[in-house]
Amino acid sequence: MAGRFAPSPTGPLHAGSLVAALASWLDARALGIPWWVRIEDVDIPRCVPGAAAQILSQLAACGLHPDGPVWRQSDRGDAYAGALEGLLQRGLAYPCGCTRSDIESAWAAQGMVRPRHGELVYPGTCRGGLHGRPERAIRVHSDAVERGNREGVESDGGDIDGTALGTADIVIDWIDRRLGAQQQNLTCAVGDFVLRRADGLWAYQLAVVVDDAAQGVTHVVRGEDLADNTARQIHLQRLLGLPTPTYLHVPLVLGADGEKLSKQNGATALDLSDPLGALRQAAAVLGLDVEGTDRERNTSVTDWLGRAVAAWIRRHP
C-alpha cells in the first residue's frame, strides 16, 4: 500500500499543485502508508531544466518529504516498452498512421468539430491496418475486455489470451472518494487512445498505470482535472492484469479566467518565504479545519502538519 504525488517538471510548484501535494501526503499519513514522489518527465519537450530539483526543494520547505527514492519516468522506458509489447502481442493495441488533421478531416466529413478543451474520438481508421502509411502512434483498443470482466459485453469471437475484442461499448464504473459514483462510456467518450506518441514518447496514460503498479500505489489523490483520465487508466489496468487503486480527486485552484490555475493562465511559483501561509491556503481549498493553528504565530510546519492529518481524517474518515 502506498500513496504518491507525481508532478510534471514543467515549472515550479504553484498554489494548485501544492493542494494536490498536501492532500496526497495527508492521505498517506492518515492511512499509515508510504508516500512516494514521482517526477513525471515523460513529456520531454515540456520539461524545464532544473524544475524537478526546484519542486523537491519546495516540497521539503513545506515539510512534505517522500518516504523513499524519487522515481523519474525518464528512467522507466524499458518498463513501458514491455507493457506495450504485451498488449501488441495480444492484439489489444495497434499501430496508427493518422495525423491530427487526418482525424479532424474524417470527423469533419460527418459534420463534427473538435470541442473546446477536448479531443475528437479516434474514428478507428487504422484498426484494419496501415494500408501503406507509415506508423506514427500506437493505440489501445477501447473495446477490449478481460474474459473475467465480460458481463454485458458481446464478443466477436476474437479471444486472445483470455481477452476479447468486444462489439459492445466498454463502460467503466468507479467510486471516487470525494466525487462519489462515476461512470464513463470509454468507447464512445474516448475511443482508442494513444499509448506511444507519434514523436516516439510514451503517453501519460500508459506510464502512470505501469508506475503506479510498480510502486504499489493503492491510493491515488490528485486534482479534479485528472478525473477524466481515470476510466482510461482502469481500462489499461484490467488489460495488463494490474490492480486498480482507489481514487480521490480534490478541488482545483482556479485562475482569474476561471480555468484551472496553470502557467498558461498566469500561475506563479509558490512564495515559500512563509511555508505555513502557503499550507494554510492549500488546506482551505481542501476544506480542512486545522484546529488551533491559524492564530498561533509560533506554530512549526511539523506541528501544523500533524494537526492537518487529524483534520484530514475528520473530513475523509
C-alpha positions in Angstrom: 0.0 0.0 0.0 1.2 3.5 -0.8 0.2 7.0 -1.9 2.1 9.3 -4.3 2.5 12.8 -5.7 3.5 12.8 -9.3 4.3 16.3 -10.6 5.4 17.2 -14.1 8.6 19.3 -14.1 7.3 21.9 -16.5 8.0 24.6 -13.9 7.9 25.1 -10.1 5.0 24.2 -7.9 2.2 26.8 -7.8 -0.8 27.1 -5.4 -2.8 24.5 -7.3 -0.1 21.8 -7.3 0.6 22.4 -3.6 -3.1 21.5 -2.9 -2.6 18.1 -4.7 0.7 17.5 -2.9 -0.6 18.3 0.5 -3.8 16.2 0.0 -1.8 13.1 -1.1 0.7 13.5 1.7 -2.1 13.9 4.3 -4.0 10.9 3.0 -0.9 8.7 3.1 -0.1 9.8 6.7 -3.8 9.3 7.7 -3.7 5.7 6.3 -0.2 5.0 7.7 1.2 4.1 4.3 4.4 5.3 2.5 4.2 8.5 0.3 6.2 8.5 -2.9 7.2 11.3 -5.1 7.5 10.5 -8.8 8.7 13.1 -11.4 6.5 12.6 -14.5 9.0 13.8 -17.1 7.9 11.6 -19.9 6.8 14.6 -22.0 10.4 15.8 -22.5 9.7 18.8 -24.8 7.6 20.4 -22.0 10.1 19.8 -19.2 12.1 22.7 -17.8 15.7 22.2 -16.8 16.1 22.4 -13.0 12.3 22.3 -12.4 12.4 18.8 -10.8 15.0 19.9 -8.2 13.1 23.0 -7.5 9.9 21.1 -6.9 11.6 18.8 -4.5 13.0 21.8 -2.7 9.6 23.4 -2.5 8.1 20.2 -1.0 10.8 20.0 1.5 10.2 23.6 2.6 6.6 22.6 3.3 7.7 19.6 5.3 6.5 17.1 2.6 9.3 14.6 2.4 9.0 11.3 0.4 9.4 8.0 2.1 11.9 6.6 -0.4 13.9 7.4 -3.5 12.3 9.7 -6.1 11.3 8.0 -9.3 11.7 9.6 -12.7 9.7 8.4 -15.7 12.6 9.2 -18.0 14.3 6.2 -16.4 11.4 3.9 -16.9 11.3 3.4 -20.7 12.0 -0.3 -20.6 9.1 -1.0 -18.3 6.7 0.9 -20.6 8.1 -0.9 -23.7 7.5 -4.2 -22.0 3.9 -3.4 -21.2 3.2 -2.1 -24.7 4.8 -5.2 -26.3 2.5 -7.4 -24.3 -0.6 -5.5 -25.5 0.6 -5.6 -29.1 1.3 -9.4 -29.0 -2.2 -10.0 -27.6 -3.8 -7.9 -30.4 -5.0 -5.3 -27.9 -3.0 -2.4 -29.3 -2.2 -1.5 -32.9 -0.1 1.0 -34.9 -1.8 4.1 -36.2 -0.7 6.2 -39.2 -3.1 9.1 -38.7 -2.2 12.7 -38.2 -4.3 15.0 -36.1 -5.5 16.7 -39.3 -6.5 13.2 -40.7 -8.7 12.6 -37.6 -10.3 16.0 -37.8 -10.9 15.7 -41.5 -12.6 12.3 -41.0 -15.0 13.7 -38.5 -15.5 17.0 -40.4 -16.8 14.9 -43.3 -19.5 13.8 -40.9 -20.2 17.3 -39.7 -18.4 17.1 -36.3 -15.8 19.5 -35.0 -13.4 19.2 -32.0 -15.0 20.5 -28.8 -13.3 23.2 -26.8 -10.7 21.7 -24.4 -11.4 18.3 -25.9 -10.3 15.8 -28.4 -12.3 14.1 -31.1 -12.7 10.4 -30.5 -10.5 8.4 -32.8 -12.6 7.0 -35.7 -10.7 3.7 -35.9 -9.2 4.4 -39.3 -6.2 2.2 -38.7 -7.9 -0.7 -36.9 -7.8 -2.7 -40.1 -4.2 -1.9 -40.9 -2.0 1.0 -42.1 -2.6 0.3 -45.8 0.9 1.5 -46.8 1.0 4.5 -44.5 4.0 4.8 -42.1 3.4 4.0 -38.4 3.1 7.1 -36.2 1.5 6.2 -32.9 0.3 3.1 -31.1 -3.3 3.0 -29.8 -5.1 0.6 -27.5 -8.5 -1.0 -28.4 -11.1 0.8 -26.3 -13.5 -2.1 -26.6 -11.1 -4.9 -25.4 -12.2 -6.6 -22.2 -10.9 -9.4 -20.0 -12.9 -12.6 -20.1 -13.4 -12.2 -16.3 -14.9 -8.8 -16.8 -17.2 -9.5 -19.8 -20.6 -9.1 -18.2 -22.8 -7.2 -20.7 -20.0 -7.2 -23.4 -20.5 -9.1 -26.6 -17.5 -10.8 -28.2 -16.8 -11.1 -31.9 -15.0 -14.4 -31.2 -11.6 -12.8 -31.2 -10.5 -14.1 -27.8 -6.7 -13.7 -27.4 -5.0 -15.0 -24.2 -8.0 -14.5 -22.0 -9.0 -11.2 -23.6 -11.7 -10.4 -26.1 -12.3 -7.6 -28.6 -15.9 -6.8 -28.0 -18.6 -5.4 -30.3 -20.3 -3.5 -27.4 -19.2 -0.4 -25.7 -16.9 -0.6 -22.6 -18.5 1.4 -19.7 -16.2 1.9 -16.8 -17.7 2.5 -13.3 -15.7 3.5 -10.3 -16.2 5.2 -6.9 -14.3 8.4 -6.2 -13.8 9.0 -2.5 -14.9 12.7 -2.9 -17.0 12.8 -6.1 -18.9 9.6 -5.5 -20.1 7.2 -8.2 -18.5 7.9 -11.6 -19.1 6.4 -15.0 -17.7 6.8 -18.4 -18.5 5.1 -21.7 -14.9 4.7 -22.7 -15.6 3.5 -26.3 -17.9 6.5 -27.1 -16.3 9.2 -25.0 -12.6 8.5 -25.5 -12.2 5.8 -28.2 -8.9 4.1 -29.0 -6.4 6.3 -27.1 -2.6 6.7 -27.7 -0.1 4.7 -25.7 3.0 5.7 -27.6 3.0 9.1 -29.4 3.9 9.9 -32.9 7.1 11.6 -31.6 8.2 8.3 -30.0 7.5 9.5 -26.5 5.4 7.5 -24.0 1.8 8.6 -23.4 0.9 9.6 -19.9 -1.8 7.0 -19.6 0.5 4.0 -20.1 3.3 5.4 -18.0 1.2 6.3 -15.0 -0.5 2.9 -14.9 2.7 0.9 -15.1 4.4 3.1 -12.5 1.5 3.1 -10.0 1.6 -0.7 -10.1 5.3 -1.0 -9.8 5.4 1.3 -6.8 2.5 -0.5 -5.1 0.3 2.6 -5.2 -3.1 1.8 -3.7 -4.4 5.3 -3.1 -4.3 8.0 -5.8 -5.1 11.5 -4.6 -4.9 14.2 -7.3 -6.6 17.2 -8.9 -10.1 17.0 -10.1 -9.0 17.9 -13.7 -7.5 14.4 -13.9 -10.7 12.6 -13.0 -11.5 12.2 -16.7 -8.3 10.1 -17.1 -9.5 7.5 -14.6 -11.5 5.3 -16.9 -8.6 5.1 -19.4 -6.3 4.0 -16.6 -8.7 1.5 -15.2 -9.1 0.0 -18.7 -5.3 -0.4 -19.0 -5.0 -1.8 -15.5 -7.5 -4.5 -16.5 -5.9 -5.3 -19.8 -2.4 -5.5 -18.2 -3.7 -7.5 -15.2 -2.7 -4.8 -12.7 -4.6 -3.8 -9.5 -6.8 -0.7 -9.5 -6.1 1.9 -6.8 -8.8 3.9 -5.0 -9.1 7.4 -6.3 -9.8 10.8 -4.7 -9.9 13.9 -6.8 -9.5 17.2 -4.9 -10.8 20.6 -5.8 -8.9 22.8 -8.2 -7.4 26.3 -7.6 -8.8 28.5 -10.4 -7.1 31.3 -12.2 -8.5 34.7 -12.9 -10.0 33.4 -16.1 -12.0 30.7 -14.3 -9.8 27.9 -15.7 -7.6 25.6 -13.7 -4.6 27.5 -12.4 -1.6 26.8 -14.6 1.4 28.5 -16.0 -0.6 29.2 -19.2 -3.0 31.5 -17.3 -0.6 33.2 -15.0 0.2 30.9 -12.2 3.3 32.0 -10.3 5.7 29.9 -8.3 4.8 29.4 -4.7 6.1 32.1 -2.3 7.7 29.9 0.3 9.0 32.8 2.4 6.0 31.7 4.6 5.6 28.0 4.2 2.8 27.9 6.8 0.9 30.5 5.0 1.0 28.5 1.7 0.0 25.3 3.5 -2.9 27.1 5.2 -4.2 28.4 1.9 -4.0 24.9 0.4 -5.8 23.4 3.4 -8.6 26.0 2.9 -9.1 24.8 -0.6 -9.3 21.2 0.7 -12.0 22.3 3.2 -9.8 21.4 6.2 -10.3 22.9 9.6 -6.9 22.6 11.1 -7.7 23.3 14.7 -5.6 25.6 16.9 -3.1 26.8 14.4 -4.5 29.7 12.5 -3.9 32.1 15.3 -0.6 30.7 16.6 2.4 32.6 15.4 5.0 30.2 16.6 3.4 27.0 15.2 6.0 24.9 13.3 5.4 23.3 10.0 5.8 19.9 11.6 3.2 20.7 14.3 0.8 22.1 11.8 1.1 19.1 9.5 0.3 16.8 12.5 -2.9 18.7 13.2 -3.7 18.7 9.5 -3.6 14.9 9.4 -6.2 14.9 12.1 -8.3 17.3 10.1 -8.0 15.2 7.0 -9.2 12.1 9.0 -12.2 14.0 10.2 -13.1 15.0 6.6 -12.2 11.7 5.0 -12.8 9.1 7.6 
